[in-house]
Amino acid sequence: MRTSAEIVTRYYARPEGSASKLKSYRDGARILAFMGFLFKEVRPFAFFGVIGAALFMAAFGAPIIVEYERTGLVPRLPTAVLATGLVLLSWLSFVCGLILDSVSRGRLEAKRLAYLSLGQRGSA
């Protein structure tokens, strides 16, 4: 059974009149950015899938799609080009997520094999 104990350190309370070096918003933003980076590295398909889904929904939320469904005409060409670009970006994000997910799985398997080979060296 583990018991907790107090460990003496050389750190002391902040001196009177000193200011904290922590910046709540900046440090919080850095933490969230790093969490996003880790999520992208560990689960790339989920990360890029969410981005792809958001782009796809934005493309179909464009007024040009609603107008085309209602009348069968495309009255504003720039908006149609925007919707097409958003759909292409969404599929590109989805495919990048698939590729990066398979690369990530391959690297994980290589690490696992390297770890398992370490145990065999010691037993020989």
C-alpha positions, 0 to 999 in steps of 0.5 A, spaced: 500 500 500 502 506 498 502 512 502 503 519 501 508 523 504 511 530 504 517 532 500 521 538 502 523 542 496 527 548 495 521 552 492 518 558 496 512 562 496 512 568 492 515 574 495 510 580 497 509 585 491 511 580 485 507 579 479 505 572 476 508 570 470 502 566 468 498 569 462 491 566 463 488 567 456 495 566 452 497 560 456 490 557 455 490 558 448 497 555 447 495 549 451 489 548 447 493 549 440 498 543 443 492 539 445 489 540 438 496 538 435 496 531 439 489 530 437 492 530 430 498 526 431 494 521 435 487 520 431 488 524 424 482 521 421 478 524 426 481 530 426 481 531 418 474 528 418 471 533 423 474 539 418 472 535 412 465 535 415 465 542 417 467 544 410 462 539 407 456 542 411 458 549 409 458 548 402 451 545 402 449 551 407 451 556 401 445 559 398 447 557 391 445 550 393 438 552 396 437 556 390 439 550 385 434 545 389 428 550 388 429 553 381 434 548 378 438 555 376 445 557 378 444 565 378 450 567 382 457 563 379 462 566 384 457 563 389 457 556 385 465 556 385 465 557 392 461 551 394 464 547 389 471 549 392 468 547 399 466 540 397 473 539 394 476 541 400 472 537 404 474 531 400 481 533 400 481 533 408 477 526 408 482 523 404 488 526 407 485 523 414 485 516 411 492 517 408 495 519 415 491 514 419 494 509 415 501 512 416 500 513 423 497 505 424 504 503 420 508 507 425 505 505 431 506 497 429 513 499 427 514 501 434 510 495 437 515 490 433 521 494 436 519 494 443 517 486 442 524 485 439 527 488 445 524 482 450 527 477 445 534 480 445 535 479 453 532 472 453 537 469 448 
